[in-house]
Amino acid sequence: MGTAVMVTSGKGGTGKTSFTAGVASCLAALGHRVLCVDLDIGLRNLDLALGLSDRAVMDFSDVMEYRCSLLGACVEQPEIRGLFLLTAPLSPEGLDRERFRALANEARDYFDFILMDSPAGLGEGFQLARDAADRAVVVSSVDPAALRDAQRTVMELHSLSPLHLVMNRVDPKLITKLRTSIDNAMDAAGLPLLGVVPEDPAVTAAAAAGVPLVLTTYKGAAPAYLNIAKRLLGQRVPLLRIR
């Protein structure tokens, strides 16, 4: 039985989608079957980070409306065996939480992990992911606005356990300027830390090239994604501390 993980953030710009793609790629590279579900309805772009631009013909609404089977709608990454994408519809019309939960339950039979990339904020995509998830990861940057929004998001996730925080796009210079630290960020969000991902221009470059980051580099964000994937598997991996 697979585990459904909601990946969320309080505000846009935290790098949540790149994080989802990076960790999913690492989990698949470690030998697990992984399904990424894009829940950013109407503004989907997880396909870019996974190197699957325009490959997905059917979306999860087609599965919910019985126009296509779940496995028929999923698209596999050709260079990372075991990594699949189920993309979002362009319109929120006709979405039903019960049917999406049924879809997630079916996905648990075929995949070890289902990573649901929910949109920033607390809208329809957020609610679909929350109701179908087993656990959640809140992605934030260290700036005060992102942390405040992360706190608000955590309040809506009380039904899920465990909850973890990932500090993403971390720039040591920025931390010094703000006179803060990763520990302060953990206290502000009120969550235990799952991992720290440094700011890395290679993330944007890989998405622009339509190639998963982990196929292009072993530096920067890539090893951070791998460490987080291992922690999701229950392995003990030292946290990357950026100060």
N, C-alpha and C positions, 0 to 999 in steps of 0.2 A: 504494500500500500504506500503510495507516494505522499509527499508532504507539499502542501500548497503554501507558498510564502508570498505575502503581500509586500511589495516594495513601494513605499510612499514617501512623500515629503510635504511640508507645510506650504512651501512656495516653489515657484518655478526657478530654474537656473541653478539648482543644486547638483546637477549631473546624474539624476536618478536613472534615466534611461540608459546612459552609458554604463552606469554601475550594474544595472540589471543584465545587460548584454555581456559585460566583462565577467561577472561572477558565474553566469549561466554557461559561458564558454569554458570556464575553468572546471566547473562541475562535470561537463560533458567530456572534457579532456581527461578527467580523472576516472572515466569509465562509467558514468551514470547517464541515464536517459533523462533529458531535461526539456521541458516545454516552457517557452516564454510566451506569455499572453499579453498582448498590448491592449490596455484598457483606456487609452487616451482617445476616446471616441471623437472622430472628426479631425483630430490633429495627430494622428499616429505617425511615429517615426522610429519605432524600435527596429523596423526592418533595415534601416540605414546602419544602425550600430551593429547589427548582426550580419551585415553583408548580404542581405536578402531583398534588396530594393526591387519592387515590382514583381517579385516571384509569387507572392501570396495572391491567389485569385479569389478564394473564399475567405470569409471572416467568421468570428464566433457567433454572429447573429444567424448566419446560414446554418450552423450546427443547431442552435437553439430552436430555429424554425423548421428543422428537419429537412432542409434542402440539401444537406451534405452530411456525411458522417464526420466524427471528430478527427479520425486519422486521415480522412480524405481532405480535410481543410488544413491540416498541419503541413508546413513546408520545412524540409530538412536542410540544414546548412551543409553545402556540398564538401567542405573541407574539414568540418568538425563533426565527426560521426556521433550521433546521439543527441544533437542539438536541433530543436525544432521551434518554429514560430507559428502562433495562431494570432492573426492580426485583428485589429478592431474595425468595426463598421464605420462608415462615414456619417451615419445618422444615429441618434439615440432612440429613435422611434421604435416602439415595440419591444424594448428590452425588459426582461422580467427576472427578478432576483432569484426566484425559485428555479427557473430553468437554468440560470447560470450556475447555481449551486449544483444542480444535477450534472451539468457539463464538467464542473471541477471534480465531482465525485467519479465520473467516468474517466477523467484524465488520470486520476490517482491509480487506476488499474493498469495504465500503460507506461506511466512515467514515474521516475524516482523523485523528481522535483518539478513542481509547477511554479514558476516565478511570474507573478502578476505585476506588471508595471502599471500602477495606477497613476492617474494624472494628479498634479498638484492641486491642493484644495480639497473640499469635502463634497464634491458633486456626485453625479451618478456613477462614474467609473470608480471612484473611491468606495462608494457603498457596495457596489458589486463585488469588488475585491475583498473588502472587509468581511462580508457575509459568507464568502467562500473559503477564506484563508484559515490555516491552522496556526500560523505565527506571522509576525510582521517585522519588517526592518524599516526604520525611519531614517531617511538620508537627509543630512543637513550640512551646510557650510558653517563656518565659525562666526559669521557676522550676526549681530544681535537680532536683526529682523528675521533671519532664517531660523534662529533658535527659538524666538518667540512663537513663530508659526509652527515649529516642530512641537512645542509644548501644547499648542491648541490641538494639533493632530493626535497626539498621544491621548488626550482626553476622550477622543472618539474611538479608541482602540481597546477599551477596558475589557472587552470580551475575549481578546486574544492573548495567548501566553505560549512561549515567551515573546517579549518585545525587546528589540535591541536598537541601538543607535549606531549609525555609521557616519563618521565625519569625512566628508568628501571635498575634493578640490582644495586641500589644505596647503596653504602657502606659509612657510615659516616666517617670512617677512611680515605678512599680514597679521599673524598671531602676535608678533612682537609689537607691532604698531597699535593693536587693540588692547595690549596688556592683558591678554587672556591666555588660556591654555586649553588643552584637550580635557583636562579634569574639570575646568570651569564649564566647558560645553556639556559634559556629561551631567553635571549638577543642574544646569539650566534646563536641559531636556528631561531630566528625571529618568534616564534609562541607562542600563549597562552598555558598555561599548563593545561592539562586534568587530570594529576595525577602523583604520585610518587610511585614507587614500590621498596621495599627494596630487596637487595640481600638475597636469601633464598635457602639454600641447599635442602630444602624439594621439590622444584620445580624439580630438577634433579632426586631426589629419586622417586618422584611420576611417572615421565615419564618412568624411568627404570622399575618400577613395573607395568606399563601399567594401571595406575589409575589416573583419573583427580585430580588435586591438591585439589580442593575444597571438595573432598570426604575424604581427609586424614587429614586436619588441618584447624583450624580457626585462625591461627597466621601467621606472616610473610607476604608473598605476597598475601595470600588468601583474607584478608580484604581489601587490596589495590585494588585488582581486583574487589571486590564487590562495593567499592566506585566509581570506574571508570564506572562500569556498570550503577550505579544509575545516574551518571552525563550524560551518553549517553541518559538516559531516561528523562533528563531535570530536575532532582532533584538537590537541592542545598545541597552539602555535603562538609564539610570542607576538605581542602587539607591536606594530610599528609606531614608535613615538616620535612625533614631529613637534618640535618646540622652537 
